[in-house]
Amino acid sequence: MLPASRSLFVQQAFYCWNWKCALLSATARSIVYLAALARSGPHGRLSIVMVEIGYVALTAGVYAGLQQRALGLRARWLGNLIVAAGIPALAQILDWLAHRAAGAAVSSRAFLAVSVFAAVSALFHLFVMRHGVFLTGHGRSLFDDFRRIPRLIAGFVVAPVALFAMLVTGRPPRAADSEAAL
């Protein structure tokens, strides 16, 4: 039996588990690993992908749940920092340790590819979560979230361009181009 404090921690971790992100993260990260390892022989690829599916499906839901809770912090900049940098960095470190512990060492090229993917993914995750997508407990289905994704992808791609244009021109974007329009 777990001590009361550890039991409470486990309950809290699973309370905020985000099944939508767990499913998507395990699938996407496994594909990235397979692509990065495509030139290496078949030896080791299956074990790496199996570790990824099992470990990421379990942990990504907890990480996304923590990110979802961070969105509610009073200091928006702190919530953004936690969502876009803190939790993804922790996840990458723990992911690397899980692969080492399982004896499925990942090449530096594959680890770099997954780290770059994780950084871009974290920024996209922040963007879509701020727009109410891939959140659990809000009555929206995964299908509803997917219906909104094309427009959010466009907004995510356009956002840096709009920011650059604003810096160059000194004018904020029109209301139709802003986050509120998405």
C-alpha atoms as an extended CHARMM CRD file, in Angstrom:
* protein
*
       182  EXT
         1         1  MET       CA              0.0000000000        0.0000000000        0.0000000000  PROA      1               0.0000000000
         2         2  LEU       CA              1.2580000000        3.4640000000       -0.8940000000  PROA      2               0.0000000000
         3         3  PRO       CA              1.8530000000        6.0540000000        1.8320000000  PROA      3               0.0000000000
         4         4  ALA       CA             -0.9040000000        8.6970000000        1.9390000000  PROA      4               0.0000000000
         5         5  SER       CA              1.2550000000       11.4580000000        0.4000000000  PROA      5               0.0000000000
         6         6  ARG       CA              2.4050000000        9.2590000000       -2.4860000000  PROA      6               0.0000000000
         7         7  SER       CA             -1.1420000000        8.0020000000       -3.0410000000  PROA      7               0.0000000000
         8         8  LEU       CA             -2.4090000000       11.6020000000       -3.1970000000  PROA      8               0.0000000000
         9         9  PHE       CA              0.3170000000       12.4690000000       -5.7320000000  PROA      9               0.0000000000
        10        10  VAL       CA             -0.6450000000        9.5060000000       -7.9420000000  PROA      10              0.0000000000
        11        11  GLN       CA             -4.3350000000       10.4520000000       -7.7000000000  PROA      11              0.0000000000
        12        12  GLN       CA             -3.5690000000       14.0550000000       -8.6570000000  PROA      12              0.0000000000
        13        13  ALA       CA             -1.3660000000       12.9580000000      -11.5620000000  PROA      13              0.0000000000
        14        14  PHE       CA             -4.1070000000       10.7890000000      -13.0310000000  PROA      14              0.0000000000
        15        15  TYR       CA             -6.7890000000       13.3390000000      -12.2130000000  PROA      15              0.0000000000
        16        16  CYS       CA             -5.2030000000       15.7680000000      -14.6290000000  PROA      16              0.0000000000
        17        17  TRP       CA             -4.2750000000       13.0910000000      -17.2290000000  PROA      17              0.0000000000
        18        18  ASN       CA             -5.1390000000       14.3060000000      -20.7280000000  PROA      18              0.0000000000
        19        19  TRP       CA             -6.0230000000       11.2760000000      -22.8550000000  PROA      19              0.0000000000
        20        20  LYS       CA             -6.2570000000       13.2920000000      -26.0810000000  PROA      20              0.0000000000
        21        21  CYS       CA             -2.6520000000       14.4250000000      -25.8890000000  PROA      21              0.0000000000
        22        22  ALA       CA             -1.4720000000       11.0170000000      -24.6920000000  PROA      22              0.0000000000
        23        23  LEU       CA             -2.8710000000        9.3590000000      -27.8130000000  PROA      23              0.0000000000
        24        24  LEU       CA             -1.5770000000       12.0070000000      -30.2120000000  PROA      24              0.0000000000
        25        25  SER       CA              1.8610000000       12.3240000000      -28.6060000000  PROA      25              0.0000000000
        26        26  ALA       CA              2.5720000000        8.5960000000      -28.5370000000  PROA      26              0.0000000000
        27        27  THR       CA              1.5700000000        8.2660000000      -32.1880000000  PROA      27              0.0000000000
        28        28  ALA       CA              3.4480000000       11.3290000000      -33.4580000000  PROA      28              0.0000000000
        29        29  ARG       CA              6.6480000000       10.7340000000      -31.4830000000  PROA      29              0.0000000000
        30        30  SER       CA              6.8100000000        7.0890000000      -32.5590000000  PROA      30              0.0000000000
        31        31  ILE       CA              6.5520000000        8.1660000000      -36.1960000000  PROA      31              0.0000000000
        32        32  VAL       CA              9.3320000000       10.7460000000      -35.6850000000  PROA      32              0.0000000000
        33        33  TYR       CA             11.5730000000        8.0920000000      -34.1140000000  PROA      33              0.0000000000
        34        34  LEU       CA             10.8730000000        5.6700000000      -36.9660000000  PROA      34              0.0000000000
        35        35  ALA       CA             11.6720000000        8.3410000000      -39.5450000000  PROA      35              0.0000000000
        36        36  ALA       CA             14.8980000000        9.3200000000      -37.7650000000  PROA      36              0.0000000000
        37        37  LEU       CA             15.9470000000        5.6790000000      -37.4840000000  PROA      37              0.0000000000
        38        38  ALA       CA             14.9380000000        4.7030000000      -41.0380000000  PROA      38              0.0000000000
        39        39  ARG       CA             18.5300000000        4.3300000000      -42.2600000000  PROA      39              0.0000000000
        40        40  SER       CA             19.6190000000        2.1710000000      -39.3680000000  PROA      40              0.0000000000
        41        41  GLY       CA             18.8370000000       -1.5030000000      -39.6370000000  PROA      41              0.0000000000
        42        42  PRO       CA             15.6940000000       -2.9870000000      -38.1520000000  PROA      42              0.0000000000
        43        43  HSD       CA             17.6110000000       -3.9800000000      -35.0260000000  PROA      43              0.0000000000
        44        44  GLY       CA             16.5910000000       -1.8160000000      -32.1010000000  PROA      44              0.0000000000
        45        45  ARG       CA             13.8900000000        0.1870000000      -33.8820000000  PROA      45              0.0000000000
        46        46  LEU       CA             11.0270000000       -1.8850000000      -32.5610000000  PROA      46              0.0000000000
        47        47  SER       CA             12.2430000000       -1.6570000000      -28.9690000000  PROA      47              0.0000000000
        48        48  ILE       CA             12.6550000000        2.1110000000      -29.2380000000  PROA      48              0.0000000000
        49        49  VAL       CA              9.1560000000        2.5270000000      -30.6850000000  PROA      49              0.0000000000
        50        50  MET       CA              7.6250000000        0.1860000000      -28.0840000000  PROA      50              0.0000000000
        51        51  VAL       CA              9.2680000000        2.1580000000      -25.2620000000  PROA      51              0.0000000000
        52        52  GLU       CA              8.0040000000        5.3400000000      -26.8940000000  PROA      52              0.0000000000
        53        53  ILE       CA              4.4300000000        4.1040000000      -27.2120000000  PROA      53              0.0000000000
        54        54  GLY       CA              4.2330000000        2.7510000000      -23.6790000000  PROA      54              0.0000000000
        55        55  TYR       CA              6.1400000000        5.4470000000      -21.8730000000  PROA      55              0.0000000000
        56        56  VAL       CA              4.7750000000        8.4170000000      -23.8050000000  PROA      56              0.0000000000
        57        57  ALA       CA              1.1650000000        7.2230000000      -23.7120000000  PROA      57              0.0000000000
        58        58  LEU       CA              1.4300000000        7.0860000000      -19.9360000000  PROA      58              0.0000000000
        59        59  THR       CA              3.3900000000       10.2560000000      -19.3100000000  PROA      59              0.0000000000
        60        60  ALA       CA              2.2450000000       12.5760000000      -22.1120000000  PROA      60              0.0000000000
        61        61  GLY       CA             -1.2430000000       12.5850000000      -20.6910000000  PROA      61              0.0000000000
        62        62  VAL       CA              0.0810000000       13.6530000000      -17.2970000000  PROA      62              0.0000000000
        63        63  TYR       CA              2.3500000000       16.3000000000      -18.8350000000  PROA      63              0.0000000000
        64        64  ALA       CA             -0.5090000000       17.6810000000      -20.9550000000  PROA      64              0.0000000000
        65        65  GLY       CA             -2.7520000000       17.7250000000      -17.9220000000  PROA      65              0.0000000000
        66        66  LEU       CA             -0.1450000000       19.7100000000      -16.0160000000  PROA      66              0.0000000000
        67        67  GLN       CA              0.1630000000       22.0440000000      -18.9900000000  PROA      67              0.0000000000
        68        68  GLN       CA             -3.6150000000       22.4570000000      -19.0580000000  PROA      68              0.0000000000
        69        69  ARG       CA             -3.5530000000       23.4110000000      -15.3860000000  PROA      69              0.0000000000
        70        70  ALA       CA             -0.6650000000       25.8450000000      -15.9980000000  PROA      70              0.0000000000
        71        71  LEU       CA             -2.8740000000       27.7310000000      -18.4720000000  PROA      71              0.0000000000
        72        72  GLY       CA             -4.9570000000       28.8370000000      -15.5070000000  PROA      72              0.0000000000
        73        73  LEU       CA             -2.0830000000       30.5100000000      -13.6580000000  PROA      73              0.0000000000
        74        74  ARG       CA             -2.6640000000       34.1670000000      -12.8850000000  PROA      74              0.0000000000
        75        75  ALA       CA              0.7160000000       35.0880000000      -14.3810000000  PROA      75              0.0000000000
        76        76  ARG       CA              0.0790000000       34.2370000000      -18.0440000000  PROA      76              0.0000000000
        77        77  TRP       CA              3.7940000000       34.4790000000      -18.8890000000  PROA      77              0.0000000000
        78        78  LEU       CA              4.5640000000       31.8370000000      -16.2390000000  PROA      78              0.0000000000
        79        79  GLY       CA              1.8790000000       29.5170000000      -17.5850000000  PROA      79              0.0000000000
        80        80  ASN       CA              3.2430000000       29.9790000000      -21.1150000000  PROA      80              0.0000000000
        81        81  LEU       CA              6.7940000000       29.2720000000      -19.9300000000  PROA      81              0.0000000000
        82        82  ILE       CA              5.7010000000       26.1080000000      -18.1170000000  PROA      82              0.0000000000
        83        83  VAL       CA              3.6850000000       24.8780000000      -21.1110000000  PROA      83              0.0000000000
        84        84  ALA       CA              6.2340000000       25.7330000000      -23.8210000000  PROA      84              0.0000000000
        85        85  ALA       CA              9.5440000000       25.0470000000      -22.0530000000  PROA      85              0.0000000000
        86        86  GLY       CA              9.3830000000       23.5890000000      -18.5340000000  PROA      86              0.0000000000
        87        87  ILE       CA              7.2550000000       20.4960000000      -19.0150000000  PROA      87              0.0000000000
        88        88  PRO       CA              8.6670000000       19.6270000000      -22.4900000000  PROA      88              0.0000000000
        89        89  ALA       CA             12.2400000000       19.8670000000      -21.1520000000  PROA      89              0.0000000000
        90        90  LEU       CA             11.3610000000       17.6210000000      -18.2200000000  PROA      90              0.0000000000
        91        91  ALA       CA              9.6420000000       15.2020000000      -20.6020000000  PROA      91              0.0000000000
        92        92  GLN       CA             12.6950000000       15.0150000000      -22.8940000000  PROA      92              0.0000000000
        93        93  ILE       CA             15.0430000000       14.3040000000      -19.9890000000  PROA      93              0.0000000000
        94        94  LEU       CA             12.7830000000       11.6220000000      -18.5520000000  PROA      94              0.0000000000
        95        95  ASP       CA             12.2310000000       10.1440000000      -22.0300000000  PROA      95              0.0000000000
        96        96  TRP       CA             15.9810000000        9.8460000000      -22.5720000000  PROA      96              0.0000000000
        97        97  LEU       CA             16.3710000000        8.1960000000      -19.1520000000  PROA      97              0.0000000000
        98        98  ALA       CA             13.5260000000        5.7550000000      -19.9040000000  PROA      98              0.0000000000
        99        99  HSD       CA             15.1910000000        4.6650000000      -23.1460000000  PROA      99              0.0000000000
       100       100  ARG       CA             18.5180000000        4.1910000000      -21.3600000000  PROA      100             0.0000000000
       101       101  ALA       CA             16.8980000000        2.2020000000      -18.5530000000  PROA      101             0.0000000000
       102       102  ALA       CA             15.1180000000       -0.0200000000      -21.0870000000  PROA      102             0.0000000000
       103       103  GLY       CA             18.4000000000       -0.6540000000      -22.9180000000  PROA      103             0.0000000000
       104       104  ALA       CA             17.0220000000        0.9930000000      -26.0520000000  PROA      104             0.0000000000
       105       105  ALA       CA             19.6750000000        3.6630000000      -26.4640000000  PROA      105             0.0000000000
       106       106  VAL       CA             18.7000000000        6.3290000000      -28.9570000000  PROA      106             0.0000000000
       107       107  SER       CA             21.2040000000        7.7400000000      -31.4290000000  PROA      107             0.0000000000
       108       108  SER       CA             22.1190000000       11.3900000000      -31.0580000000  PROA      108             0.0000000000
       109       109  ARG       CA             20.5290000000       12.1130000000      -34.4500000000  PROA      109             0.0000000000
       110       110  ALA       CA             17.2110000000       10.5620000000      -33.3950000000  PROA      110             0.0000000000
       111       111  PHE       CA             17.3160000000       12.3670000000      -30.0410000000  PROA      111             0.0000000000
       112       112  LEU       CA             18.0090000000       15.6870000000      -31.7890000000  PROA      112             0.0000000000
       113       113  ALA       CA             15.1390000000       15.0940000000      -34.2390000000  PROA      113             0.0000000000
       114       114  VAL       CA             12.7290000000       14.3120000000      -31.4150000000  PROA      114             0.0000000000
       115       115  SER       CA             13.9660000000       17.3120000000      -29.3850000000  PROA      115             0.0000000000
       116       116  VAL       CA             13.3520000000       19.6960000000      -32.3010000000  PROA      116             0.0000000000
       117       117  PHE       CA              9.9450000000       18.1010000000      -32.8380000000  PROA      117             0.0000000000
       118       118  ALA       CA              9.2010000000       18.4740000000      -29.1040000000  PROA      118             0.0000000000
       119       119  ALA       CA             10.1230000000       22.1830000000      -29.1440000000  PROA      119             0.0000000000
       120       120  VAL       CA              7.8930000000       22.9840000000      -32.1240000000  PROA      120             0.0000000000
       121       121  SER       CA              5.1980000000       20.7000000000      -30.7460000000  PROA      121             0.0000000000
       122       122  ALA       CA              5.2930000000       22.4960000000      -27.3750000000  PROA      122             0.0000000000
       123       123  LEU       CA              4.7700000000       25.8640000000      -29.0470000000  PROA      123             0.0000000000
       124       124  PHE       CA              1.9320000000       24.4550000000      -31.1500000000  PROA      124             0.0000000000
       125       125  HSD       CA              0.4650000000       22.7990000000      -28.0590000000  PROA      125             0.0000000000
       126       126  LEU       CA              0.4970000000       26.1400000000      -26.2350000000  PROA      126             0.0000000000
       127       127  PHE       CA             -1.1520000000       27.8100000000      -29.2170000000  PROA      127             0.0000000000
       128       128  VAL       CA             -3.9750000000       25.2880000000      -29.5900000000  PROA      128             0.0000000000
       129       129  MET       CA             -4.5700000000       24.9390000000      -25.8440000000  PROA      129             0.0000000000
       130       130  ARG       CA             -4.9240000000       28.7180000000      -25.5690000000  PROA      130             0.0000000000
       131       131  HSD       CA             -7.6360000000       28.3250000000      -28.2390000000  PROA      131             0.0000000000
       132       132  GLY       CA             -9.4510000000       25.5980000000      -26.2820000000  PROA      132             0.0000000000
       133       133  VAL       CA             -8.3140000000       22.5890000000      -28.3370000000  PROA      133             0.0000000000
       134       134  PHE       CA             -6.9890000000       19.2760000000      -26.9470000000  PROA      134             0.0000000000
       135       135  LEU       CA             -8.2450000000       20.1270000000      -23.4870000000  PROA      135             0.0000000000
       136       136  THR       CA            -10.0320000000       17.4940000000      -21.4580000000  PROA      136             0.0000000000
       137       137  GLY       CA            -13.0130000000       18.0830000000      -19.2240000000  PROA      137             0.0000000000
       138       138  HSD       CA            -14.4950000000       20.8220000000      -21.3940000000  PROA      138             0.0000000000
       139       139  GLY       CA            -17.1400000000       18.7540000000      -23.1950000000  PROA      139             0.0000000000
       140       140  ARG       CA            -15.4810000000       18.9380000000      -26.6010000000  PROA      140             0.0000000000
       141       141  SER       CA            -14.7570000000       15.6800000000      -28.4270000000  PROA      141             0.0000000000
       142       142  LEU       CA            -11.4930000000       14.7660000000      -30.1050000000  PROA      142             0.0000000000
       143       143  PHE       CA            -13.3700000000       14.9300000000      -33.4170000000  PROA      143             0.0000000000
       144       144  ASP       CA            -14.4170000000       18.5270000000      -32.6630000000  PROA      144             0.0000000000
       145       145  ASP       CA            -10.7910000000       19.3500000000      -31.8750000000  PROA      145             0.0000000000
       146       146  PHE       CA             -9.6350000000       17.8550000000      -35.1800000000  PROA      146             0.0000000000
       147       147  ARG       CA            -12.2220000000       19.8960000000      -37.0820000000  PROA      147             0.0000000000
       148       148  ARG       CA            -10.6050000000       23.0710000000      -35.7050000000  PROA      148             0.0000000000
       149       149  ILE       CA             -7.0140000000       21.9890000000      -36.4290000000  PROA      149             0.0000000000
       150       150  PRO       CA             -6.6470000000       23.1880000000      -40.0730000000  PROA      150             0.0000000000
       151       151  ARG       CA             -7.5120000000       26.7520000000      -39.0980000000  PROA      151             0.0000000000
       152       152  LEU       CA             -5.2730000000       26.5910000000      -36.0200000000  PROA      152             0.0000000000
       153       153  ILE       CA             -2.3510000000       25.2500000000      -38.0730000000  PROA      153             0.0000000000
       154       154  ALA       CA             -2.7710000000       28.1960000000      -40.4360000000  PROA      154             0.0000000000
       155       155  GLY       CA             -2.9010000000       30.5860000000      -37.4820000000  PROA      155             0.0000000000
       156       156  PHE       CA              0.1870000000       28.9970000000      -35.9300000000  PROA      156             0.0000000000
       157       157  VAL       CA              2.1490000000       29.3320000000      -39.1710000000  PROA      157             0.0000000000
       158       158  VAL       CA              0.9780000000       32.9090000000      -39.7620000000  PROA      158             0.0000000000
       159       159  ALA       CA              1.5890000000       34.0870000000      -36.1680000000  PROA      159             0.0000000000
       160       160  PRO       CA              5.3910000000       34.5330000000      -36.5040000000  PROA      160             0.0000000000
       161       161  VAL       CA              4.9180000000       36.3170000000      -39.8430000000  PROA      161             0.0000000000
       162       162  ALA       CA              2.3360000000       38.6580000000      -38.2920000000  PROA      162             0.0000000000
       163       163  LEU       CA              4.6410000000       39.3140000000      -35.3370000000  PROA      163             0.0000000000
       164       164  PHE       CA              7.5350000000       40.1200000000      -37.6610000000  PROA      164             0.0000000000
       165       165  ALA       CA              5.3050000000       42.4250000000      -39.7440000000  PROA      165             0.0000000000
       166       166  MET       CA              4.2000000000       44.1920000000      -36.5690000000  PROA      166             0.0000000000
       167       167  LEU       CA              7.8020000000       44.6990000000      -35.4980000000  PROA      167             0.0000000000
       168       168  VAL       CA              8.7350000000       46.0790000000      -38.9190000000  PROA      168             0.0000000000
       169       169  THR       CA              5.7010000000       48.3200000000      -39.3880000000  PROA      169             0.0000000000
       170       170  GLY       CA              5.0630000000       49.1890000000      -35.7620000000  PROA      170             0.0000000000
       171       171  ARG       CA              1.3360000000       48.4840000000      -36.2250000000  PROA      171             0.0000000000
       172       172  PRO       CA             -0.5820000000       45.6920000000      -34.5400000000  PROA      172             0.0000000000
       173       173  PRO       CA             -2.3580000000       43.2170000000      -36.8370000000  PROA      173             0.0000000000
       174       174  ARG       CA             -6.0090000000       43.7790000000      -37.7180000000  PROA      174             0.0000000000
       175       175  ALA       CA             -8.5950000000       42.1780000000      -35.4320000000  PROA      175             0.0000000000
       176       176  ALA       CA             -9.4170000000       39.5610000000      -38.1050000000  PROA      176             0.0000000000
       177       177  ASP       CA             -5.7780000000       38.4220000000      -38.0460000000  PROA      177             0.0000000000
       178       178  SER       CA             -5.4790000000       38.1780000000      -34.2790000000  PROA      178             0.0000000000
       179       179  GLU       CA             -5.7080000000       35.1860000000      -31.9450000000  PROA      179             0.0000000000
       180       180  ALA       CA             -9.2470000000       36.1780000000      -31.0030000000  PROA      180             0.0000000000
       181       181  ALA       CA            -10.3900000000       35.4980000000      -34.5630000000  PROA      181             0.0000000000
       182       182  LEU       CA             -9.3710000000       31.8670000000      -34.2560000000  PROA      182             0.0000000000
